[in-house]
Amino acid sequence: MPRHFLRDDDLTPAEQAEVLDLAATLKAAPFESKPLAGPRTVAIVFDKPTLRTQASFVAGIAELGGFPMVVDGNLAQIGTRESVADVARVLGRQASMIVWRTFDQGRIDEMAAYAGVPVVNALTDQFHPCQTLADLLTIREHKGGSEGGLAGLTMTFLGDAASNMSHSYLLAGATAGMHVRVSGPDDYRPDTAILERAQEIAATTGGSADYVAGPQEAAAGADVLITDTWVSMGKEQEAADRAAEVFGPWQLNDHLVGLGADPIVLHCLPAYRGKEITAEVIDGPRSVVWDEAENRRHAQKAILTWLLAADAGDTGGAR
Ligand code: NVA
């Protein structure tokens, strides 16, 4: 059975560190490693809008010597025109790996069950593990210890704590041995099972994972401050409920940044200046968002390379 990357805790702490080391190596010499030479095809399927994800996967797969086959989910109509399982079996015969951005996590779980090749989550309603890998690489570069270690750093996410980004920070940060705090309005708490899973991982890595109600308390002493849109893709009809009247206290502004411990600021983008983050902060000296956006490519090249190696020796699927 191939390995997949469907959620952040699909990698053990040692595996996550290995992938991040590989990402740093690939970043240092972007055109030297060609594990997809052939070229092997990687299918990249989008059921939701994209900019960074499409650009970074297409560029990254090309750098690895492969062919990025972009599939428009609106044309494919996966799950309505034909079942997820049938699409998985078809794509698995054309491509060496499948990258999918979709809605419910159950859809990508089903894709992985039937594809016969590694499947990578390029964002679901529940998780965005490629983004968090890129973020951990960025944090290592700016805040990592002498060997780039992340353990012991405090990472705070402010905003929709029930979102895919919040969930991924909980799992990925706990895996890295970080102290993760997610903070947002009471109606936007993280999924209990995911929070508990993060706490279980943190107990093995020396980290911690908590929902912290108050934004000031959450930001205090943080090494890394992060936010994301208050209205995730697929939640547009809830935009009126997700307004500044509700989320305003969690806006990442100079006041909250001032409470951190010489913090860096991350945002996965797209950003809405004046809503979840002020222009002063995202365009200011603590912001590392452009490094973060670039690091999508390096981190994703690393997970694709790692999954391909883990899959080597398996039979079936197109290779
Ligand atoms: N939480 C956001 C992340 C965008 C990269 C969304 O799902 O729309």
Residues whose N, C-alpha, C, O or C-beta is under 5 A from the ligand:
A	BS01	NVA	S163 M165 D228 V231 S232 M233 C268 L269
